Amino acid sequence: MKRRTFLQLTAGAALAGTGAFGMGPSRAAGKDIVYLTPGLDLPFWRYLAKGVESAAKAKGFGFQALDSHNSPQTQLQNAQDSIAKGVAGIVISPTDSSTAPSVLALAAKAGIPVVIGDIGTNSGDYASFIISNNYDGAKGVGEALAAALKAKGWEGGSVGLITISQARKNGQARTKGFRDGLTAGGWTGKEAALQQMQSYTTDETFKFTQDMLTANPDMRGLFIQTDQPALGALRAIKAARRGSDLLVAAFDGIPEFVDLLKTKQIVASGMQQPYLMGQKSGEALVAKLGGGTVEKEISVPILVVTSENIDKELPTVKETVFANEVK
C-alpha cells in the first residue's frame, strides 16, 4: 500500500514537511484541524484545502492536509494517525461514499467531530455535510451543451461521458443531472459511452477520449466530470483533428478554463466553489468544537459558467473557485 504523504498548506502553496505551521502556538496546544483529502494532485481539492485552512487559522487552530492518493486504505490510515495524535477535529472529503463510514466510526469512537466536505457518505455520524447541488449543476451543463449542439444542428449526434467514480454520491448525481439536462435541452441522440476515471489524470482521460472517438466517429459531444482531466480530452480531440465538429462540456474549474471557455473549446462547465466549500467546512467544524449549533447539511451553489457568461461570472469564479490565485 502506498504510504500517506503529509502536506501543510500556506496561503500561497502546498508545502511538504513541517513548513509554516510546524511550531505555532496552536500546534503546541494540540489544537490541530486535519483535512483528509482524496488527492492534492487535483486543483479542486487544493482549493478546498485552502478554504479549510483559512477558517482554521482564523480561530487559532493548526492545520494539516493529508493526501489519500485516491486510496481508501490510505485515507483510513491517515485518519487513524490523526486520531492517535489527538487532533481537535477532522474535515474529510471521502475517497468514495462506501468507505467513508469506516473513518467516521473511528472518529466517533474517539470523540473527535467530523465535517464532510463534498462527496458524501453512505452512512455514519458526522457534524455537518457541506455539499454542492451536483444534480442541478450537471443538469445546467447538460442543458447548455444541448443548446450548443442544437445551434450547430447536431442535436441528434451521440454524446460521451467521462465520469468520476460512480461509487460516489456526487458522481451519481452528476451523471443523472447531465443526462436529464441533455433531454430537457432537446437533445435526441444516443449516449456513445461512459468511462469512469480511476487515476483522475489527463493521460487517463486522453486514452478514454481516443477510444471513444475511434468507436464513435459520429460523436458530437463529450462531458468530463472534473476539471484537470478535461485537458487530456481536449488534447485527444486536437490530435484527432476533431476540434471543429465536437463540443466539450466540463465540471469544476481551473484557471486554464477561462480562456478555453472564451474561445469555445469548452462550451460550459458546472463550477463548484471549492474555496467557499472549504471555508464553510472549516467554519462548521470550528463552531462544533466551540459547542455551537451546526446545520446538518449546508448547500453551496454551483456556477454554470458558459462561453456566453464567462466575463460576467469571472469575478466570483476568481474568489470562490480559484481561491484568488488568478489575477
Salt bridges, closest charged atoms under 4 A:
ASP32 OD2 - ARG27 NE 2.97
ASP67 OD1 - HIS69 ND1 3.73
ASP81 OD2 - ARG4 NE 2.28
ASP125 OD1 - LYS296 NZ 3.96
GLU143 OE2 - LYS139 NZ 2.79
ASP180 OD2 - LYS176 NZ 3.18
GLU191 OE1 - ARG179 NE 2.91
ASP203 OD1 - ARG235 NH2 3.04
ASP211 OD2 - LYS207 NZ 2.99
ASP245 OD1 - ARG242 NE 2.72
ASP252 OD2 - ARG174 NH1 3.94
GLU308 OE2 - LYS264 NZ 3.85
ASP311 OD1 - LYS262 NZ 3.50
GLU325 OE2 - LYS50 NZ 2.18
